[in-house]
Amino acid sequence: MTRVGTDETKEPDGSDRCLGRTAKTPAVRFQGVVRRYGQHLALDHLDLEVGRGETLALLGPNGAGKSTTISLLLGLLRPDAGSVEVLGMTPHQAMAQGLMGAMLQQTSGNGLPPGVRVGAVLDLVRRLYPNAPPLEVTIDRSGIGPFLGRQTNRLSGGEAQRVRFAIAIVGGPELLFVDEPTAAMDVEARRAFWRVIGKLGQDGHTIVFATHHLDETDYADRVVVINRGRVVADGPGATLKAATTSRRLQFVVERPDEQLLDTLEGVTDVKVRGTGVTLDSLEADATVRDLVRKGVEFCDLEVTGVRLEEAFMALTGGDVGPREGAR
Amino acid sequence: MSGLSAFGRFELLRLLRSWRFLAVTVGFPVIFYMLFLGGRSPGKIINGTVSWRVYLMVSMCSFGALVAGLNAGGTRLSSERATGWARQLRVTPLPPWSYVATKVTVSMAVVLPVIVLVEVVGAAFGGVQLGLAMWSELTMLLWVTALPFAILGVFVGFMVNAETAYPVVTVLMFVLGYFGGLFTPVSDMPHALRTAAQILPSFHQASLALALLSGQTLVADHWPVLAGYAAVLGLAIIWKHRREEARGLA
């Protein structure tokens, strides 16, 4: 990979260890990782590899094992079985050496220490990393210049989020992890944020992000879906996108003719329950036109997007959720 | 390690910039000293050992150390744990143990000037006169024995959530202060309270210092009790810390 050059410039020590890592080991490697919480099996022999310089989107419903995966990746947890490697070493070592940066999701509070200016927090975190780039680079990328001198408790939600992003990148980490990064951002800030992520990706950084927004997978080279503690789908974002253009049509007909409905344009799946009909279609518009053309007298028509998990079920043909397997 | 010292400096400055912390830790012991000094004749000998002015100075040094330790950890720590800052630090190269260690160290660093300040007030306004050697020995003794208070503050910050930390700190401050005999000599208290004081670290800390000044031999096992408090609270913090780490991000 061409990344070798990039890494050499980033790590001026240029040691063999560094080159060896770059050439051979992936940025992240989970091998047969098992993690339990008491009786609950959170990760069930999870295998996952992230290449150097790759931007990976991590998707999965709540309780799927996503946050366990992230905790293992960041070295906050140890696997019960299997191995987790980051940049050819244990996550703990990679973290201690300043090779990882992370922006975590906030449940309460803004994630910043109270009673101090933004600039001081950034300066502190930067000092914790051995190979941090100049502070200006981070200020420029995160766009936090205007509130560097402000107290951390006087930031809006979106501003605090940008500061947390700045904290994640201020040390110049090789691997960047961001969890639901745009949750509190407005449209403008979102766009700017993904531009920066793109730039970091071009610079050779490996980026892993978790998101609930399907459209944000556009910014990933690859999308991985985790469910029930395993990888259930793994592919380029475009494949996912195609799967999710699928729409669900629901309406009521007095006497549904299942065979006729099945022949409608674009329809991939038909479900009839009494007078209620549910159709999955790849081309909702064409399906509706066909419904009218064939004289089906429907009412209460509702068109919705197919849920992410269901889209992936179509992709993988697998059993995805704890929800009843439909079909 | 430069990262660790940067963190220590950051924490210390942040603490010293908190007007609330400064007002409480400087205000309480100094104001109480001035307030209580005239309560009895300053030269009156307490329980046949030291004068009221000396007793009160030592007690307020002790109280100041207690207030500083409780407030440096306590509310501040539990609120930054609630905001997610403590968690954010876990995903930096900072070693996991350094969070607790730095908190205790920074608490100890602010305890020292509080002790010195009360001593200055005692000398300047209370008329306490000691030799230079005794001043420095007293200061060192009070400082070293304040370690259980610094650990107690961190302990409260770890065990109690942000909303309840404030009342808990306040209650501990006055319970340990009053029943530890820092406002009224334990010898003036009824028998039951005199016995109760024996289990409080504040009583043992002040007793050590008073024994030093009166040249008396120690009447109780002050050192083992203080060390026991430090050890038990410290272990409890480590236990809680480990348990949280075992949960990862969840």
Interface residues (C-beta under 8 A of the other chain):
Chain A: Y37 S67 T68 I70 S71 L72 L74 L76 L77 M95 A96 Q97 G98 M100 G101 A102 L104 Q106 T107 S108 G109 N110 G111 L112 P113 P114 G115 V116 A120 L124 V125 R127 L128 Y129 P130 R164 I167 G171
Chain B: S2 G3 A6 F7 F10 L13 R14 R17 S18 R76 S79 E80 A82 T83 G84 W85 R87 Q88 R90 V91 T92 P93 L94 P95 E245 A246 R247 G248 L249 A250
